C-alpha cells in the first residue's frame, strides 16, 4: 500500500511538472518585421535567427524593428481573422507580446 502511494505521488509530481512547463511554453525572441491590430489583438510577424512567423496576442504597441519576446501557447493553421479579413497560413497564439 505504501509503495502504491509513493508511486502515485511521484506520478502526480511528474505530471504537475509537465503541465507547468507546457503552460509556460517555449520562449521565442526576434525582430518585428510587420504588425497590425484588429479585434483587440496585436498580430506581429517575427524574424528570429532561423525563420519568420506570425504571432498574435493581447493588443500592445509595437512597431517594425522592435525586439519582442513571446511565450508559445498554441499554433493554428489556416486561421482566418475576421477583423483583419485575412487568413494566416500558420500563426502562434501567445499570452503576451513583450518588447525587449
Backbone atoms as SQL, in Angstrom:
CREATE TABLE atoms (id INTEGER PRIMARY KEY, chain TEXT, resi INTEGER, resn TEXT, atom TEXT, x REAL, y REAL, z REAL);
INSERT INTO atoms VALUES
  (1, 'A', 1, 'UNK', 'N', 0.827, -1.198, 0.000),
  (2, 'A', 1, 'UNK', 'CA', 0.000, 0.000, 0.000),
  (3, 'A', 1, 'UNK', 'C', 0.866, 1.255, 0.000),
  (4, 'A', 2, 'UNK', 'N', 1.894, 1.268, 0.837),
  (5, 'A', 2, 'UNK', 'CA', 2.779, 2.420, 0.927),
  (6, 'A', 2, 'UNK', 'C', 3.505, 2.641, -0.410),
  (7, 'A', 3, 'UNK', 'N', 3.921, 1.554, -1.055),
  (8, 'A', 3, 'UNK', 'CA', 4.608, 1.649, -2.344),
  (9, 'A', 3, 'UNK', 'C', 3.688, 2.255, -3.399),
  (10, 'A', 4, 'UNK', 'N', 2.393, 1.878, -3.383),
  (11, 'A', 4, 'UNK', 'CA', 1.431, 2.441, -4.331),
  (12, 'A', 4, 'UNK', 'C', 1.277, 3.946, -4.124),
  (13, 'A', 5, 'UNK', 'N', 1.218, 4.374, -2.865),
  (14, 'A', 5, 'UNK', 'CA', 1.081, 5.802, -2.571),
  (15, 'A', 5, 'UNK', 'C', 2.308, 6.586, -3.041),
  (16, 'A', 6, 'UNK', 'N', 3.479, 6.004, -2.851),
  (17, 'A', 6, 'UNK', 'CA', 4.713, 6.663, -3.284),
  (18, 'A', 6, 'UNK', 'C', 4.724, 6.793, -4.809),
  (19, 'A', 7, 'UNK', 'N', 4.333, 5.709, -5.508),
  (20, 'A', 7, 'UNK', 'CA', 4.278, 5.765, -6.970),
  (21, 'A', 7, 'UNK', 'C', 3.253, 6.791, -7.446),
  (22, 'A', 8, 'UNK', 'N', 2.105, 6.846, -6.784),
  (23, 'A', 8, 'UNK', 'CA', 1.061, 7.799, -7.142),
  (24, 'A', 8, 'UNK', 'C', 1.550, 9.233, -6.920),
  (25, 'A', 9, 'UNK', 'N', 2.216, 9.477, -5.809),
  (26, 'A', 9, 'UNK', 'CA', 2.752, 10.812, -5.519),
  (27, 'A', 9, 'UNK', 'C', 3.814, 11.197, -6.546),
  (28, 'A', 10, 'UNK', 'N', 4.665, 10.263, -6.910),
  (29, 'A', 10, 'UNK', 'CA', 5.702, 10.534, -7.900),
  (30, 'A', 10, 'UNK', 'C', 5.078, 10.850, -9.260),
  (31, 'A', 11, 'UNK', 'N', 4.067, 10.098, -9.647),
  (32, 'A', 11, 'UNK', 'CA', 3.400, 10.331, -10.925),
  (33, 'A', 11, 'UNK', 'C', 2.714, 11.694, -10.937),
  (34, 'A', 12, 'UNK', 'N', 2.078, 12.052, -9.818),
  (35, 'A', 12, 'UNK', 'CA', 1.409, 13.353, -9.733),
  (36, 'A', 12, 'UNK', 'C', 2.417, 14.490, -9.817),
  (37, 'A', 13, 'UNK', 'N', 3.536, 14.351, -9.141),
  (38, 'A', 13, 'UNK', 'CA', 4.582, 15.378, -9.180),
  (39, 'A', 13, 'UNK', 'C', 5.120, 15.531, -10.593),
  (40, 'A', 14, 'UNK', 'N', 5.356, 14.417, -11.256),
  (41, 'A', 14, 'UNK', 'CA', 5.854, 14.443, -12.626),
  (42, 'A', 14, 'UNK', 'C', 4.831, 15.103, -13.556),
  (43, 'A', 15, 'UNK', 'N', 3.568, 14.753, -13.394),
  (44, 'A', 15, 'UNK', 'CA', 2.512, 15.328, -14.230),
  (45, 'A', 15, 'UNK', 'C', 2.400, 16.829, -14.004),
  (46, 'A', 16, 'UNK', 'N', 2.482, 17.283, -12.764),
  (47, 'A', 16, 'UNK', 'CA', 2.424, 18.716, -12.472),
  (48, 'A', 16, 'UNK', 'C', 3.612, 19.442, -13.081),
  (49, 'A', 17, 'UNK', 'N', 4.765, 18.824, -13.045),
  (50, 'A', 17, 'UNK', 'CA', 5.947, 19.424, -13.653),
  (51, 'A', 17, 'UNK', 'C', 5.772, 19.584, -15.153),
  (52, 'A', 18, 'UNK', 'N', 5.237, 18.570, -15.814),
  (53, 'A', 18, 'UNK', 'CA', 4.992, 18.655, -17.251),
  (54, 'A', 18, 'UNK', 'C', 3.936, 19.698, -17.574),
  (55, 'A', 19, 'UNK', 'N', 2.857, 19.747, -16.783),
  (56, 'A', 19, 'UNK', 'CA', 1.791, 20.688, -17.105),
  (57, 'A', 19, 'UNK', 'C', 2.236, 22.126, -16.895),
  (58, 'A', 20, 'UNK', 'N', 3.049, 22.397, -15.873),
  (59, 'A', 20, 'UNK', 'CA', 3.500, 23.769, -15.677),
  (60, 'A', 20, 'UNK', 'C', 4.505, 24.167, -16.752),
  (61, 'A', 21, 'UNK', 'N', 5.333, 23.226, -17.214),
  (62, 'A', 21, 'UNK', 'CA', 6.262, 23.515, -18.306),
  (63, 'A', 21, 'UNK', 'C', 5.486, 23.762, -19.590),
  (64, 'A', 22, 'UNK', 'N', 4.436, 22.988, -19.819),
  (65, 'A', 22, 'UNK', 'CA', 3.615, 23.176, -21.002),
  (66, 'A', 22, 'UNK', 'C', 2.907, 24.515, -20.953),
  (67, 'A', 23, 'UNK', 'N', 2.396, 24.891, -19.774),
  (68, 'A', 23, 'UNK', 'CA', 1.674, 26.146, -19.644),
  (69, 'A', 23, 'UNK', 'C', 2.585, 27.336, -19.926),
  (70, 'A', 24, 'UNK', 'N', 3.855, 27.249, -19.524),
  (71, 'A', 24, 'UNK', 'CA', 4.788, 28.341, -19.753),
  (72, 'A', 24, 'UNK', 'C', 5.091, 28.472, -21.231),
  (73, 'A', 25, 'UNK', 'N', 5.246, 27.386, -21.920),
  (74, 'A', 25, 'UNK', 'CA', 5.505, 27.414, -23.350),
  (75, 'A', 25, 'UNK', 'C', 6.949, 27.733, -23.679),
  (76, 'A', 26, 'UNK', 'N', 7.288, 27.478, -24.921),
  (77, 'A', 26, 'UNK', 'CA', 8.621, 27.769, -25.429),
  (78, 'A', 26, 'UNK', 'C', 8.716, 29.275, -25.653),
  (79, 'A', 27, 'UNK', 'N', 9.822, 29.872, -25.254),
  (80, 'A', 27, 'UNK', 'CA', 10.038, 31.299, -25.430),
  (81, 'A', 27, 'UNK', 'C', 10.670, 31.557, -26.797),
  (82, 'A', 28, 'UNK', 'N', 10.095, 32.496, -27.545),
  (83, 'A', 28, 'UNK', 'CA', 10.605, 32.896, -28.851),
  (84, 'A', 28, 'UNK', 'C', 10.968, 34.374, -28.784),
  (85, 'A', 29, 'UNK', 'N', 12.077, 34.738, -29.441),
  (86, 'A', 29, 'UNK', 'CA', 12.504, 36.129, -29.495),
  (87, 'A', 29, 'UNK', 'C', 12.854, 36.491, -30.926),
  (88, 'A', 30, 'UNK', 'N', 12.640, 37.736, -31.277),
  (89, 'A', 30, 'UNK', 'CA', 13.024, 38.177, -32.601),
  (90, 'A', 30, 'UNK', 'C', 12.644, 39.622, -32.847),
  (91, 'A', 31, 'UNK', 'N', 12.787, 40.033, -34.110),
  (92, 'A', 31, 'UNK', 'CA', 12.506, 41.400, -34.522),
  (93, 'A', 31, 'UNK', 'C', 11.171, 41.455, -35.255),
  (94, 'A', 32, 'UNK', 'N', 10.383, 42.475, -34.966),
  (95, 'A', 32, 'UNK', 'CA', 9.098, 42.678, -35.633),
  (96, 'A', 32, 'UNK', 'C', 9.360, 43.180, -37.055),
  (97, 'A', 33, 'UNK', 'N', 8.886, 42.422, -38.048),
  (98, 'A', 33, 'UNK', 'CA', 9.032, 42.850, -39.441),
  (99, 'A', 33, 'UNK', 'C', 7.710, 43.356, -40.022),
  (100, 'A', 34, 'UNK', 'N', 6.597, 43.051, -39.339),
  (101, 'A', 34, 'UNK', 'CA', 5.294, 43.574, -39.726),
  (102, 'A', 34, 'UNK', 'C', 4.382, 43.463, -38.511),
  (103, 'A', 35, 'UNK', 'N', 3.426, 44.355, -38.413),
  (104, 'A', 35, 'UNK', 'CA', 2.492, 44.307, -37.288),
  (105, 'A', 35, 'UNK', 'C', 1.185, 44.983, -37.665),
  (106, 'A', 36, 'UNK', 'N', 0.107, 44.550, -37.033),
  (107, 'A', 36, 'UNK', 'CA', -1.213, 45.155, -37.233),
  (108, 'A', 36, 'UNK', 'C', -2.087, 44.805, -36.033),
  (109, 'A', 37, 'UNK', 'N', -3.069, 45.637, -35.769),
  (110, 'A', 37, 'UNK', 'CA', -4.007, 45.400, -34.681),
  (111, 'A', 37, 'UNK', 'C', -5.388, 45.149, -35.254),
  (112, 'A', 38, 'UNK', 'N', -6.135, 44.275, -34.600),
  (113, 'A', 38, 'UNK', 'CA', -7.503, 44.010, -35.014),
  (114, 'A', 38, 'UNK', 'C', -8.221, 43.153, -33.997),
  (115, 'A', 39, 'UNK', 'N', -9.448, 43.523, -33.674),
  (116, 'A', 39, 'UNK', 'CA', -10.263, 42.732, -32.774),
  (117, 'A', 39, 'UNK', 'C', -9.690, 42.593, -31.372),
  (118, 'A', 40, 'UNK', 'N', -8.918, 43.597, -30.925),
  (119, 'A', 40, 'UNK', 'CA', -8.335, 43.540, -29.583),
  (120, 'A', 40, 'UNK', 'C', -7.027, 42.768, -29.507),
  (121, 'A', 41, 'UNK', 'N', -6.519, 42.339, -30.656),
  (122, 'A', 41, 'UNK', 'CA', -5.265, 41.575, -30.706),
  (123, 'A', 41, 'UNK', 'C', -4.216, 42.334, -31.497),
  (124, 'A', 42, 'UNK', 'N', -2.969, 42.075, -31.166),
  (125, 'A', 42, 'UNK', 'CA', -1.854, 42.552, -31.974),
  (126, 'A', 42, 'UNK', 'C', -1.276, 41.347, -32.701),
  (127, 'A', 43, 'UNK', 'N', -1.110, 41.492, -33.988),
  (128, 'A', 43, 'UNK', 'CA', -0.504, 40.468, -34.834),
  (129, 'A', 43, 'UNK', 'C', 0.896, 40.963, -35.180),
  (130, 'A', 44, 'UNK', 'N', 1.896, 40.129, -34.928),
  (131, 'A', 44, 'UNK', 'CA', 3.272, 40.508, -35.240),
  (132, 'A', 44, 'UNK', 'C', 3.913, 39.416, -36.081),
  (133, 'A', 45, 'UNK', 'N', 4.612, 39.850, -37.114),
  (134, 'A', 45, 'UNK', 'CA', 5.437, 38.922, -37.877),
  (135, 'A', 45, 'UNK', 'C', 6.837, 39.064, -37.302),
  (136, 'A', 46, 'UNK', 'N', 7.371, 37.960, -36.799),
  (137, 'A', 46, 'UNK', 'CA', 8.647, 37.964, -36.080),
  (138, 'A', 46, 'UNK', 'C', 9.695, 37.227, -36.898),
  (139, 'A', 47, 'UNK', 'N', 10.873, 37.839, -36.985),
  (140, 'A', 47, 'UNK', 'CA', 12.014, 37.183, -37.630),
  (141, 'A', 47, 'UNK', 'C', 13.029, 36.879, -36.545),
  (142, 'A', 48, 'UNK', 'N', 13.304, 35.572, -36.372),
  (143, 'A', 48, 'UNK', 'CA', 14.350, 35.182, -35.427),
  (144, 'A', 48, 'UNK', 'C', 15.567, 34.718, -36.221),
  (145, 'A', 49, 'UNK', 'N', 16.485, 34.056, -35.587),
  (146, 'A', 49, 'UNK', 'CA', 17.717, 33.656, -36.270),
  (147, 'A', 49, 'UNK', 'C', 17.489, 32.579, -37.323),
  (148, 'A', 50, 'UNK', 'N', 16.364, 31.851, -37.227),
  (149, 'A', 50, 'UNK', 'CA', 16.132, 30.725, -38.128),
  (150, 'A', 50, 'UNK', 'C', 14.977, 30.899, -39.108),
  (151, 'A', 51, 'UNK', 'N', 13.944, 31.648, -38.719),
  (152, 'A', 51, 'UNK', 'CA', 12.751, 31.712, -39.570),
  (153, 'A', 51, 'UNK', 'C', 11.935, 32.966, -39.271),
  (154, 'A', 52, 'UNK', 'N', 10.890, 33.152, -40.068),
  (155, 'A', 52, 'UNK', 'CA', 9.932, 34.246, -39.878),
  (156, 'A', 52, 'UNK', 'C', 8.556, 33.619, -39.691),
  (157, 'A', 53, 'UNK', 'N', 7.788, 34.117, -38.728),
  (158, 'A', 53, 'UNK', 'CA', 6.479, 33.548, -38.420),
  (159, 'A', 53, 'UNK', 'C', 5.579, 34.624, -37.836),
  (160, 'A', 54, 'UNK', 'N', 4.279, 34.355, -37.832),
  (161, 'A', 54, 'UNK', 'CA', 3.288, 35.257, -37.255),
  (162, 'A', 54, 'UNK', 'C', 2.913, 34.805, -35.854),
  (163, 'A', 55, 'UNK', 'N', 2.662, 35.786, -34.979),
  (164, 'A', 55, 'UNK', 'CA', 2.161, 35.522, -33.628),
  (165, 'A', 55, 'UNK', 'C', 1.061, 36.537, -33.339),
  (166, 'A', 56, 'UNK', 'N', 0.129, 36.165, -32.471),
  (167, 'A', 56, 'UNK', 'CA', -0.951, 37.069, -32.078),
  (168, 'A', 56, 'UNK', 'C', -1.160, 36.968, -30.577),
  (169, 'A', 57, 'UNK', 'N', -1.379, 38.129, -29.960),
  (170, 'A', 57, 'UNK', 'CA', -1.625, 38.175, -28.521),
  (171, 'A', 57, 'UNK', 'C', -2.428, 39.412, -28.179),
  (172, 'A', 58, 'UNK', 'N', -2.668, 39.638, -26.880),
  (173, 'A', 58, 'UNK', 'CA', -3.418, 40.824, -26.469),
  (174, 'A', 58, 'UNK', 'C', -2.770, 42.094, -27.036),
  (175, 'A', 59, 'UNK', 'N', -3.606, 43.070, -27.359),
  (176, 'A', 59, 'UNK', 'CA', -3.129, 44.266, -28.047),
  (177, 'A', 59, 'UNK', 'C', -2.075, 45.020, -27.242),
  (178, 'A', 60, 'UNK', 'N', -0.966, 45.340, -27.915),
  (179, 'A', 60, 'UNK', 'CA', 0.131, 46.126, -27.351),
  (180, 'A', 60, 'UNK', 'C', 0.638, 47.065, -28.443),
  (181, 'A', 61, 'UNK', 'N', 1.439, 48.040, -28.043),
  (182, 'A', 61, 'UNK', 'CA', 2.044, 48.954, -29.001),
  (183, 'A', 61, 'UNK', 'C', 3.418, 48.434, -29.396),
  (184, 'A', 62, 'UNK', 'N', 3.567, 48.004, -30.627),
  (185, 'A', 62, 'UNK', 'CA', 4.862, 47.618, -31.175),
  (186, 'A', 62, 'UNK', 'C', 4.955, 48.186, -32.584),
  (187, 'A', 63, 'UNK', 'N', 6.177, 48.404, -33.033),
  (188, 'A', 63, 'UNK', 'CA', 6.408, 48.905, -34.390),
  (189, 'A', 63, 'UNK', 'C', 7.478, 48.047, -35.045),
  (190, 'A', 64, 'UNK', 'N', 7.541, 48.143, -36.364),
  (191, 'A', 64, 'UNK', 'CA', 8.573, 47.414, -37.098),
  (192, 'A', 64, 'UNK', 'C', 9.933, 47.777, -36.535),
  (193, 'A', 65, 'UNK', 'N', 10.769, 46.754, -36.355),
  (194, 'A', 65, 'UNK', 'CA', 12.108, 46.954, -35.812),
  (195, 'A', 65, 'UNK', 'C', 12.214, 46.691, -34.326),
  (196, 'A', 66, 'UNK', 'N', 11.077, 46.685, -33.599),
  (197, 'A', 66, 'UNK', 'CA', 11.114, 46.368, -32.165),
  (198, 'A', 66, 'UNK', 'C', 11.578, 44.938, -31.960),
  (199, 'A', 67, 'UNK', 'N', 12.299, 44.699, -30.895),
  (200, 'A', 67, 'UNK', 'CA', 12.660, 43.343, -30.473),
  (201, 'A', 67, 'UNK', 'C', 11.578, 42.894, -29.492),
  (202, 'A', 68, 'UNK', 'N', 11.038, 41.691, -29.713),
  (203, 'A', 68, 'UNK', 'CA', 9.968, 41.183, -28.854),
  (204, 'A', 68, 'UNK', 'C', 10.271, 39.769, -28.384),
  (205, 'A', 69, 'UNK', 'N', 9.575, 39.398, -27.328),
  (206, 'A', 69, 'UNK', 'CA', 9.654, 38.045, -26.777),
  (207, 'A', 69, 'UNK', 'C', 8.222, 37.569, -26.569),
  (208, 'A', 70, 'UNK', 'N', 7.943, 36.333, -26.995),
  (209, 'A', 70, 'UNK', 'CA', 6.616, 35.741, -26.824),
  (210, 'A', 70, 'UNK', 'C', 6.764, 34.337, -26.256),
  (211, 'A', 71, 'UNK', 'N', 5.732, 33.894, -25.552),
  (212, 'A', 71, 'UNK', 'CA', 5.710, 32.554, -24.982),
  (213, 'A', 71, 'UNK', 'C', 4.668, 31.728, -25.733),
  (214, 'A', 72, 'UNK', 'N', 5.135, 30.705, -26.418),
  (215, 'A', 72, 'UNK', 'CA', 4.275, 29.867, -27.266),
  (216, 'A', 72, 'UNK', 'C', 3.188, 29.203, -26.442),
  (217, 'A', 73, 'UNK', 'N', 1.930, 29.330, -26.933),
  (218, 'A', 73, 'UNK', 'CA', 0.819, 28.648, -26.291),
  (219, 'A', 73, 'UNK', 'C', 0.123, 27.685, -27.240),
  (220, 'A', 74, 'UNK', 'N', -0.148, 28.152, -28.471),
  (221, 'A', 74, 'UNK', 'CA', -0.870, 27.289, -29.405),
  (222, 'A', 74, 'UNK', 'C', -0.613, 27.750, -30.834),
  (223, 'A', 75, 'UNK', 'N', -0.384, 26.799, -31.723),
  (224, 'A', 75, 'UNK', 'CA', -0.250, 27.083, -33.154),
  (225, 'A', 75, 'UNK', 'C', -1.557, 26.736, -33.853),
  (226, 'A', 76, 'UNK', 'N', -1.918, 27.533, -34.851),
  (227, 'A', 76, 'UNK', 'CA', -3.087, 27.223, -35.681),
  (228, 'A', 76, 'UNK', 'C', -2.701, 27.377, -37.143),
  (229, 'A', 77, 'UNK', 'N', -3.279, 26.538, -37.978),
  (230, 'A', 77, 'UNK', 'CA', -3.067, 26.660, -39.420),
  (231, 'A', 77, 'UNK', 'C', -4.354, 27.162, -40.068),
  (232, 'A', 78, 'UNK', 'N', -4.183, 27.871, -41.167),
  (233, 'A', 78, 'UNK', 'CA', -5.317, 28.430, -41.920),
  (234, 'A', 78, 'UNK', 'C', -6.279, 29.198, -41.020),
  (235, 'A', 79, 'UNK', 'N', -5.717, 30.061, -40.156),
  (236, 'A', 79, 'UNK', 'CA', -6.531, 30.856, -39.236),
  (237, 'A', 79, 'UNK', 'C', -7.048, 32.102, -39.942),
  (238, 'A', 80, 'UNK', 'N', -8.370, 32.281, -39.946),
  (239, 'A', 80, 'UNK', 'CA', -8.977, 33.452, -40.572),
  (240, 'A', 80, 'UNK', 'C', -9.327, 34.468, -39.503),
  (241, 'A', 81, 'UNK', 'N', -8.724, 35.636, -39.608),
  (242, 'A', 81, 'UNK', 'CA', -9.053, 36.752, -38.736),
  (243, 'A', 81, 'UNK', 'C', -10.159, 37.553, -39.414),
  (244, 'A', 82, 'UNK', 'N', -11.354, 37.538, -38.840),
  (245, 'A', 82, 'UNK', 'CA', -12.466, 38.275, -39.453),
  (246, 'A', 82, 'UNK', 'C', -12.263, 39.779, -39.306),
  (247, 'A', 83, 'UNK', 'N', -11.612, 40.227, -38.227),
  (248, 'A', 83, 'UNK', 'CA', -11.401, 41.667, -38.046),
  (249, 'A', 83, 'UNK', 'C', -10.386, 42.221, -39.041),
  (250, 'A', 84, 'UNK', 'N', -9.437, 41.391, -39.485),
  (251, 'A', 84, 'UNK', 'CA', -8.448, 41.830, -40.466),
  (252, 'A', 84, 'UNK', 'C', -8.811, 41.397, -41.882),
  (253, 'A', 85, 'UNK', 'N', -9.831, 40.545, -41.986),
  (254, 'A', 85, 'UNK', 'CA', -10.212, 39.963, -43.278),
  (255, 'A', 85, 'UNK', 'C', -8.993, 39.343, -43.958),
  (256, 'A', 86, 'UNK', 'N', -8.309, 38.510, -43.178),
  (257, 'A', 86, 'UNK', 'CA', -7.063, 37.893, -43.651),
  (258, 'A', 86, 'UNK', 'C', -6.941, 36.486, -43.086),
  (259, 'A', 87, 'UNK', 'N', -6.391, 35.576, -43.884),
  (260, 'A', 87, 'UNK', 'CA', -6.123, 34.222, -43.423),
  (261, 'A', 87, 'UNK', 'C', -4.618, 34.042, -43.286),
  (262, 'A', 88, 'UNK', 'N', -4.189, 33.551, -42.123),
  (263, 'A', 88, 'UNK', 'CA', -2.779, 33.275, -41.867),
  (264, 'A', 88, 'UNK', 'C', -2.542, 31.787, -42.086),
  (265, 'A', 89, 'UNK', 'N', -1.553, 31.454, -42.904),
  (266, 'A', 89, 'UNK', 'CA', -1.235, 30.046, -43.164),
  (267, 'A', 89, 'UNK', 'C', -0.933, 29.315, -41.860),
  (268, 'A', 90, 'UNK', 'N', -0.133, 29.946, -41.010),
  (269, 'A', 90, 'UNK', 'CA', 0.232, 29.370, -39.713),
  (270, 'A', 90, 'UNK', 'C', 0.494, 30.534, -38.774),
  (271, 'A', 91, 'UNK', 'N', -0.064, 30.463, -37.554),
  (272, 'A', 91, 'UNK', 'CA', 0.099, 31.543, -36.589),
  (273, 'A', 91, 'UNK', 'C', 0.180, 30.967, -35.179),
  (274, 'A', 92, 'UNK', 'N', 1.002, 31.589, -34.350),
  (275, 'A', 92, 'UNK', 'CA', 1.165, 31.178, -32.957),
  (276, 'A', 92, 'UNK', 'C', 0.372, 32.141, -32.074),
  (277, 'A', 93, 'UNK', 'N', -0.470, 31.620, -31.221),
  (278, 'A', 93, 'UNK', 'CA', -1.170, 32.454, -30.257),
  (279, 'A', 93, 'UNK', 'C', -0.392, 32.457, -28.949),
  (280, 'A', 94, 'UNK', 'N', -0.277, 33.657, -28.371),
  (281, 'A', 94, 'UNK', 'CA', 0.560, 33.857, -27.186),
  (282, 'A', 94, 'UNK', 'C', -0.222, 34.624, -26.133),
  (283, 'A', 95, 'UNK', 'N', 0.232, 34.515, -24.883),
  (284, 'A', 95, 'UNK', 'CA', -0.406, 35.240, -23.786),
  (285, 'A', 95, 'UNK', 'C', 0.035, 36.690, -23.708),
  (286, 'A', 96, 'UNK', 'N', 1.272, 36.964, -24.123),
  (287, 'A', 96, 'UNK', 'CA', 1.830, 38.315, -24.052),
  (288, 'A', 96, 'UNK', 'C', 2.825, 38.516, -25.180),
  (289, 'A', 97, 'UNK', 'N', 2.917, 39.733, -25.646),
  (290, 'A', 97, 'UNK', 'CA', 3.975, 40.152, -26.558),
  (291, 'A', 97, 'UNK', 'C', 4.779, 41.180, -25.778),
  (292, 'A', 98, 'UNK', 'N', 5.989, 40.820, -25.398),
  (293, 'A', 98, 'UNK', 'CA', 6.825, 41.702, -24.567),
  (294, 'A', 98, 'UNK', 'C', 7.910, 42.349, -25.392),
  (295, 'A', 99, 'UNK', 'N', 7.963, 43.699, -25.351),
  (296, 'A', 99, 'UNK', 'CA', 9.066, 44.403, -26.016),
  (297, 'A', 99, 'UNK', 'C', 10.317, 44.236, -25.175),
  (298, 'A', 100, 'UNK', 'N', 11.444, 44.044, -25.846),
  (299, 'A', 100, 'UNK', 'CA', 12.734, 43.875, -25.155),
  (300, 'A', 100, 'UNK', 'C', 13.486, 45.168, -25.085);
